[in-house]
């Protein structure tokens, strides 16, 4: 959309198809929205994940479905399912730091198994009709793990690699390591996307979050997750209260039309506010609301507080 590619990172339980559409239609400024990863659980692909990647639910929104796999066999099953839905663009998650996935050898845990990464490379090469990309961490325990699999990643037919420069063990602690990002830049042949700690940007002054000496030819852009959930207006010229109001209208309407009972509806709506950068008092009132009338009152007060900068 601009000088640099901008992606909206996925976050399980928050950036579902409804939220992605609300942001795209009410705000924009993003080139691609990545879905929370499609996974295999108890031997089966989660139906909930496939509902979220249903092309009908994502029509008109620039969407990239993401998968998480521990080996070539899982990768094949997931790609088959997404291609069966009509997708020709798939992202592989090799960065999820959550212990349950890591212990299963998925996400950043996959970086500790070069032989399994090699299996996935071969499966990618068997699917020239698909455009792949990878999202990864420096490693699970250390940067050396990521550098060890880099020759395999360089052989993959990838559009780009998104690198979150922390180890999986760190999860989201500490600062994203920009020096490590630069070291990876020297060892990778694919265009790189920077991800991590991008919490504030202006639509008038988009710049990559590291020194200008880095090659623009190598660094394609950035992926933003928590920063956009906190400030969805970040890439827009709209006022924050307008963005919150308009996006909430889309999410609220869908929840009321598709769910039953105040409890179920409110459970879905609370996720919309959890990361939002609004005053604590207003957010607390929203989260405590036990009925839709109380909830609507709290929301009106919250949007007013954002409007008046309280």
Secondary structure, 3 states (H helix, E strand, C coil): CCCCEEEECCCCCCCCHHHHHHHHHHCCCCCEEECCCECEECCEECHHHHHHCCHHHHCCCCEEEEECCCCHHHHHHHHHHHHHCCCCEEEEEECCCCHHHHHCCCHHHHHHCHHHHHHHHHHHHCCCCCEEEEEEEEECCCHHHHHHHHHHHHHCCEEEEEEEEEECCCCCCCCCCHHHHHHHHHHCCCCEEEECCCCCCCCCCCCCCCCCCCCCCCEEEEEECHHHHHCCCCCCCCCHHHHHHHHHHHHHHHHHHHCCHHHHHHHHHHHHHHCCCCCHHHHHHHHHCCCHHHHHHHHHHHHHHHHCCC
